[in-house]
Amino acid sequence: MASISSDEDHKPLMFLGKDVSKIPCFRNSFLYGIVGGFTMGIGYFLCTSRTLRSTHFGFGSFITISSVYWIACRYNYDNTEERLNELKGIIKAKKSGTDDK
């Protein structure tokens, strides 16, 4: 049975010269922003019946949710990468027999 996604069939989505599928946190922040913006726009429209304003509200919610999630995710990603690099250094020092304390 064929897998749903494979690396051989992957066609990169390029934006400003970068493959966005390789950017950490891009996918989740974009998807959460789309769902959140759509939900907020529909909810606002159901409450007020103002089409243009609900569109603006939905798009603003998309931008806000995407930005906030991106910042939080990248902060956690950077902290995790820093900790992993520290642990790699400790492991390398232990293997070589020296202790850098």
Sequence and secondary structure as in RCSB ss.txt:
>XXXX:A:sequence
MASISSDEDHKPLMFLGKDVSKIPCFRNSFLYGIVGGFTMGIGYFLCTSRTLRSTHFGFGSFITISSVYWIACRY
NYDNTEERLNELKGIIKAKKSGTDDK
>XXXX:A:secstr
   S  STT    EETTEEGGGSTTHHHHHHHHHHHHHHHHHHHHHHH  HHHHHHHHHHHHHHHHHHHHHHHHH
HHHHHHHHHHHHHHHHHHHHHT    
